[in-house]
Amino acid sequence: MRHMAEAGRNRVMVTGAFGNIGRETIASLIDEGAEVFGLDIGTKQNRKIQAKWSRQYAFETVWVDVSDAAAVSEAILRIAPTHIIHLASIIPPHVYVNPSRSESVNVQGTDNLLRAAEQLEPKPHFIFASSHTVHGQRNGARDLPLLAADTPRKASDLYTDNKLRCEDLLQASALPWTILRYGIIFPQLSLRMDEDALRLSFVVPLESRSHPMHVKDAGLATARSIRKAAIGKILMIGGGEKWKQRQRYYLEKIMGAVGIGMLPDSAYYQPDPERDESWYYNDWMDTEESQALLEYQQRDPEDYFAEVSAELGILRYFSKLLAPLLRRKMARLSAFYRDDPATRLPDSTLAERLARFATPGRGVIVD
């Protein structure tokens, strides 16, 4: 077990501690000598992850819902962190299920943390997990410049609206701050098929410019964002140059790594090259500054694909045997593949497409 830092060293509170980025951030923080306090909701899944992680790393866990202002204030005043890394958020596709709950966690939760942190002296450095999606739809058929901190922002849906409001709250606060705009995070392999994530993937055009990164690199970047040089910065967080690919590349590689193979193109939304609104909100980013400050880009795409194949092990053999059946089953989750009449919406907005085709428990494609 790795021990917490001595008293007087960096005391870092990580919200959303047991999500994909959160647990890797905890590992990296402790590796680099910080004293860590993981804050999250005490769900069954989170408690299971916490039990596993606490066998490897020594940190304090605080079970708190960030939408509970009193509980948040009590935790922050007791711990008196030098840094707060705010990762807790309801993200797509689940953000669309209950908009009021999403707002209470994403926006009100952020405000609760900020108000409580402002009571401390000295004031803690607040690092906020934002997203590259705050720059709006990005037409993969156009020769657009890389996304950067100064690229104009645009709310495209509930999720991006929440993130933009939080960025504004942070910058208007009395706290020293850093904003991390992450690209797509590739987590460690789950052997359970995530139908919600699969439905969301069908809304993303295959020729979109996609800029993912390995979750361990995301955790390292997040942990190192407590550095003084990151204060006052908006940093684009994504993989190195090899990660700048089209969405099709990643789907083909990942589906190949698990032994299933690529689904037919007809399962995916077909955008209008002349209409920016018909595209998704992902694109390649300029990560030169974030890499120079945080030195986190350690893994290439091939490292990830190899990990996926290795993790699947002998099950990959059975996946290959059942591949035709699995591909049909997966494709049937797509309203585009089934040519559902509701998909014939040439003038739809991204928010409408997400609501209709990618919201768990809602929309035309839910059985």
C-alpha positions, -999 to 999 in steps of 0.1 A, spaced: 0 0 0 13 34 -9 12 60 19 -3 94 20 20 125 20 33 140 53 13 168 69 18 201 52 21 187 17 -5 191 -10 -39 181 3 -60 173 -27 -98 166 -27 -110 147 -58 -147 148 -65 -161 120 -87 -133 100 -72 -144 66 -83 -152 73 -119 -129 64 -148 -107 95 -145 -111 99 -107 -95 66 -97 -65 71 -121 -61 106 -108 -60 93 -72 -33 68 -82 -12 94 -99 -16 119 -71 -4 94 -45 25 83 -67 36 120 -68 34 124 -30 0 141 -24 -24 135 5 -57 126 -12 -93 128 -2 -117 110 -25 -153 124 -25 -181 106 -43 -217 93 -38 -219 61 -18 -234 39 -45 -229 1 -45 -206 4 -75 -186 32 -61 -181 14 -28 -169 -17 -47 -144 4 -66 -133 22 -34 -127 -11 -16 -104 -23 -45 -85 10 -48 -80 14 -11 -62 -19 -10 -35 -4 -33 -35 33 -22 -39 50 12 -64 79 10 -95 91 29 -129 86 14 -158 110 19 -192 99 8 -210 131 -2 -234 141 -30 -220 174 -44 -256 187 -48 -259 187 -10 -246 221 -1 -244 216 36 -225 183 33 -201 198 8 -194 227 30 -188 205 60 -164 183 41 -144 211 26 -141 231 59 -130 199 78 -104 188 52 -92 223 42 -77 211 9 -50 230 -9 -64 218 -42 -98 207 -53 -100 186 -85 -137 186 -95 -145 156 -117 -180 148 -104 -205 151 -133 -233 134 -150 -221 129 -186 -236 117 -219 -257 98 -225 -270 97 -189 -271 135 -186 -302 136 -208 -323 112 -187 -332 136 -159 -323 172 -168 -331 187 -134 -310 161 -116 -282 167 -141 -283 204 -134 -283 199 -97 -252 178 -98 -233 195 -127 -241 232 -121 -254 235 -86 -228 210 -73 -200 230 -88 -214 262 -73 -217 244 -39 -180 235 -40 -169 270 -51 -189 287 -23 -175 264 3 -140 267 -10 -141 305 -9 -145 303 29 -110 289 33 -78 308 38 -56 304 20 -80 297 -9 -75 264 -26 -66 259 -62 -97 247 -80 -93 225 -111 -125 219 -131 -131 191 -155 -146 206 -186 -148 192 -222 -137 199 -257 -174 197 -267 -180 232 -254 -168 245 -288 -199 233 -306 -203 210 -336 -172 204 -357 -177 196 -394 -153 168 -403 -156 176 -440 -141 210 -435 -104 220 -430 -109 235 -395 -81 247 -372 -73 226 -342 -94 233 -311 -76 256 -287 -84 274 -254 -94 305 -274 -117 287 -299 -152 303 -296 -175 284 -273 -210 273 -282 -236 254 -262 -250 226 -284 -271 207 -258 -277 202 -221 -243 188 -214 -223 216 -230 -246 242 -215 -238 228 -181 -201 228 -187 -200 263 -200 -220 276 -170 -195 259 -147 -165 274 -165 -181 308 -160 -189 303 -123 -153 292 -117 -137 322 -136 -160 346 -117 -150 331 -83 -124 343 -59 -103 311 -63 -72 304 -83 -84 281 -111 -75 258 -139 -99 244 -165 -92 211 -182 -111 205 -215 -108 168 -220 -111 150 -253 -127 115 -254 -114 92 -226 -108 55 -234 -114 36 -202 -101 2 -193 -121 -26 -210 -154 -37 -195 -166 -72 -204 -202 -61 -202 -217 -46 -234 -227 -10 -226 -258 -5 -247 -262 31 -237 -227 40 -249 -233 20 -281 -264 39 -289 -245 72 -283 -218 61 -307 -243 57 -335 -250 95 -334 -213 103 -341 -205 104 -378 -178 80 -389 -158 108 -405 -158 130 -375 -123 140 -363 -118 122 -330 -91 129 -304 -92 104 -276 -66 94 -249 -59 66 -226 -76 69 -192 -42 65 -174 -28 95 -193 -59 114 -184 -54 106 -147 -18 117 -149 -27 150 -166 -53 157 -140 -30 149 -111 -3 172 -125 -27 200 -130 -22 210 -94 11 224 -105 14 262 -99 22 268 -136 -13 256 -145 -31 283 -125 -52 306 -147 -49 282 -177 -75 266 -199 -58 234 -211 -68 211 -239 -63 175 -227 -59 147 -252 -35 121 -266 -4 128 -287 -3 132 -324 -10 95 -332 -44 99 -314 -57 124 -340 -78 101 -362 -113 98 -377 -140 81 -356 -141 52 -381 -105 43 -373 -112 39 -336 -144 19 -341 -126 -5 -366 -97 -9 -342 -116 -15 -311 -142 -38 -326 -113 -57 -342 -95 -59 -309 -125 -75 -292 -129 -99 -321 -163 -87 -334 -154 -66 -363 -168 -33 -376 -205 -27 -378 -220 -16 -412 -218 20 -420 -256 22 -422 -257 19 -384 -242 53 -380 -257 88 -386 -249 102 -420 -241 140 -418 -245 166 -444 -210 179 -454 -225 213 -461 -244 216 -428 -223 221 -397 -253 214 -374 -255 179 -387 -221 169 -372 -211 160 -336 -191 181 -312 -157 164 -313 -125 174 -331 -87 174 -329 -71 196 -303 -39 216 -299 -24 199 -268 11 215 -271 7 237 -240 -9 211 -218 18 186 -227 46 211 -220 31 219 -186 19 185 -175 40 159 -194 13 133 -195 11 119 -231 28 85 -224 6 60 -244 -3 55 -280 -35 41 -295 -18 8 -303 -10 4 -266 -47 7 -258 -58 -18 -285 -32 -43 -273 -46 -39 -237 -81 -45 -249 -71 -77 -267 -51 -89 -237 -78 -82 -212 -104 -101 -232 -80 -131 -234 -96 -164 -244 -130 -147 -246 -118 -131 -278 -119 -165 -295 -156 -169 -286 -163 -133 -297 -148 -142 -332 -170 -173 -334 -201 -153 -325 -191 -122 -344 -219 -123 -371 -246 -127 -344 -231 -101 -322 -227 -76 -350 -264 -80 -359 -275 -76 -323 -255 -45 -319 -265 -29 -352 -302 -35 -343 -298 -10 -314 -293 17 -340 -324 35 -354 -304 45 -384 -296 8 -392 -333 -1 -389 -342 29 -411 -367 41 -385 -388 69 -400 -379 91 -370 -343 92 -383 -353 111 -415 -347 145 -399 -324 164 -423 -327 197 -403 -325 182 -368 -302 197 -341 -276 177 -322 -297 181 -291 -327 166 -309 -307 137 -322 -292 129 -288 -327 131 -272 -343 108 -298 -316 83 -304 -291 83 -275 -310 89 -242 -312 58 -220 -349 50 -212 -362 75 -238 -364 80 -275 -375 59 -304 -348 32 -302 -354 20 -266 -370 -15 -266 
